[in-house]
Amino acid sequence: MEISTETSIAIITARGGSKRIPRKNIRDFCGKPILTYSIEAALSSGVFDEVMVSTEDTEISGIAEQYGAEVPFLRSPKTADDYATTADVLMEVLTQYRAVGREFQFACCIYPTAPFVTAAKLKQAMKCLEESGADSVLPVTAFSFPPMRGFLLEAGEAKYAFPEYAPRRSQDIQPMYHDCGQFYCFQVRRFLESRQLVTAHTQAMIVPEMEVQDIDSEQDWRLAELKYRLMKEKAEDRESPESSGHVLQGGRAAVMGEGRHCFLREAKWEDMEQLFLWANDKEVRKNSFSMEPISYEEHQEWYVKKLDEESTQMYILCDGSLEVGSLRLEYDAQGAEISYSIAPEYRGHGYGKELISLAEQEVRRWAEMSGKAVIKAQVKPGNQASKRIFTEAGYEVHAIGYQKLL
């Protein structure tokens, strides 16, 4: 048989036997089956000669073909059980294609529950694979807190997993990254030789944490939908001719730093989902006095209450069209207490300092009648970043936090 060598294939692995979330691969996600996002991204990228779905399930097969993917054969029972690996599935697919006379130089394995995969990401990864000569390329995202500072629990006691890192500041530890669990682009020949998607010659493509979400539970599913809506809204804002990086209507402007245009805008009902995601960020929870994750119901009840309180003001910190953080001011007779957070992807770029300065401007406006006010903040002892920001801004240590007379 004559073998035809083609350039590239996208293989979307979508079995029907999901256990933790039944029928997960074709469940509705923001209006359509979640599998279809992977199909559409692969087709729209224009870099694949073939976009196929590997499945043993006829319903999944029908949906895949409806959205433009090929299903030239069904997966075998051996690669459809709970013990088959991704490598097992890929080997079967590539072997099946070779049996009908088709081989590929490059391939991309895309997971079916990966709505954050876009055509642009796939094009970037495939270009990197071809130009770098790497065995494979995969998207990664940074751990929000260094795992080297993690604990092991033994008989209820917390012990450092890596004691040598205990005295080191988290910002002094080299960042670590983890697999996004979205796709792997690879050279077919080298994969067939090693049966490994991650080798000593694997290139990484960094993806923002807001575009990454494991989906293994109902809570994960809801978080993924929230993140997806926000990703789409931001993409639409970037494409809008009105997104010019200038002050938004109703915003109070303050240019802080070259090339920036930072200001506060009042938080609205529509910001509830974004603030929920920021509040549940691992680093935010670690530095909170209550470290437990916040449920969506709890957050909604709290947010509605705070929007209605006259003594509370909530803001979104913007840099042009970017939303980079949040601020809450709780007023009393003497002044205000400040709470703030910076979005994970914008930490380490000086936005905390700018946000504190803008917060002080707001409190000074409130204090115009009395002529003075105290601004204070509660800071958890281990929160070194906030300690540094408040110290550099001239705040004095007070109780379990910092304060400053304006």
Salt bridges, closest charged atoms under 4 A:
GLU6 OE2 - ARG102 NE 2.69
GLU40 OE1 - LYS32 NZ 2.60
GLU50 OE2 - ARG102 NH1 3.30
ASP57 OD2 - ARG23 NH1 2.77
GLU59 OE1 - ARG23 NH2 2.79
ASP82 OD1 - ARG15 NH2 2.93
ASP82 OD1 - LYS19 NZ 3.23
ASP88 OD1 - ARG195 NH2 2.89
GLU103 OE2 - ARG98 NE 2.24
ASP135 OD1 - ARG190 NH1 2.83
GLU154 OE1 - LYS159 NZ 3.37
ASP172 OD2 - ARG169 NE 2.80
GLU193 OE2 - ARG189 NH1 3.23
GLU211 OE1 - LYS121 NZ 2.65
ASP216 OD1 - ARG20 NH2 3.35
GLU218 OE2 - ARG27 NH1 2.92
ASP271 OD1 - ARG265 NH2 2.74
ASP281 OD2 - ARG347 NH2 2.58
GLU283 OE2 - LYS286 NZ 3.65
GLU297 OE2 - ARG222 NH1 3.16
GLU309 OE1 - LYS306 NZ 3.41
GLU323 OE2 - ARG265 NH2 2.98
GLU330 OE2 - LYS306 NZ 2.99
GLU330 OE2 - ARG328 NE 2.90
ASP332 OD2 - LYS376 NZ 3.73
GLU354 OE2 - ARG260 NH1 2.69
GLU360 OE1 - ARG364 NH2 3.80
GLU360 OE2 - LYS404 NZ 3.25
GLU362 OE1 - ARG252 NH1 2.84
GLU362 OE2 - ARG365 NH1 2.86
